[in-house]
Amino acid sequence: MGINRVEFVHSKSFLHRDMKPNNFLIVASQQLREVYIGSFSLAKQYRDTSTHQHIPYRVLSSRVYNAQKVRSGNLMQRIQASILTVALNKAAGMI
């Protein structure tokens, strides 16, 4: 089920870029078993959604710097990452 979520994110032209067990949220009950993906703070669009052409990779800063910047209190980036998380999960029918 988790791999389906990753494939869905890729189908929307995004790369998560921070896959690790802590970023998977698992809901399990007798009636329901769902896997959610969280923490899209390092996510990046990798192709144009209309043409499906690959967007060239550009190094703007290191991943460590980006993660520290998000954790350090840049409220707008945290809000944007949260909105992206909710939007992708909602589009997948998970919310």
Solvent accessible surface area in square Angstrom, and as a share of the most:
residue,aa,sasa,rsa
1,M,110,0.49
2,G,20,0.20
3,I,117,0.59
4,N,84,0.43
5,R,36,0.13
6,V,23,0.13
7,E,101,0.45
8,F,46,0.19
9,V,6,0.03
10,H,68,0.30
11,S,63,0.41
12,K,86,0.36
13,S,2,0.01
14,F,44,0.18
15,L,64,0.32
16,H,4,0.02
17,R,63,0.23
18,D,28,0.15
19,M,81,0.36
20,K,93,0.39
21,P,118,0.74
22,N,127,0.65
23,N,12,0.06
24,F,58,0.24
25,L,96,0.48
26,I,128,0.65
27,V,64,0.37
28,A,72,0.56
29,S,52,0.33
30,Q,176,0.78
31,Q,163,0.73
32,L,80,0.40
33,R,157,0.57
34,E,38,0.17
35,V,19,0.11
36,Y,45,0.17
37,I,2,0.01
38,G,7,0.07
39,S,49,0.32
40,F,5,0.02
41,S,38,0.25
42,L,11,0.05
43,A,22,0.17
44,K,62,0.26
45,Q,63,0.28
46,Y,48,0.18
47,R,56,0.21
48,D,55,0.28
49,T,80,0.46
50,S,95,0.61
51,T,82,0.48
52,H,105,0.47
53,Q,122,0.54
54,H,125,0.56
55,I,67,0.34
56,P,101,0.64
57,Y,145,0.55
58,R,160,0.58
59,V,111,0.64
60,L,134,0.67
61,S,41,0.26
62,S,63,0.41
63,R,122,0.45
64,V,101,0.58
65,Y,108,0.41
66,N,33,0.17
67,A,23,0.18
68,Q,91,0.40
69,K,60,0.25
70,V,18,0.11
71,R,171,0.62
72,S,92,0.60
73,G,41,0.40
74,N,56,0.29
75,L,106,0.53
76,M,119,0.53
77,Q,58,0.26
78,R,96,0.35
79,I,71,0.36
80,Q,103,0.46
81,A,15,0.11
82,S,64,0.41
83,I,107,0.54
84,L,40,0.20
85,T,24,0.14
86,V,80,0.46
87,A,51,0.40
88,L,11,0.06
89,N,9,0.05
90,K,132,0.56
91,A,65,0.50
92,A,27,0.21
93,G,63,0.60
94,M,20,0.09
95,I,123,0.62
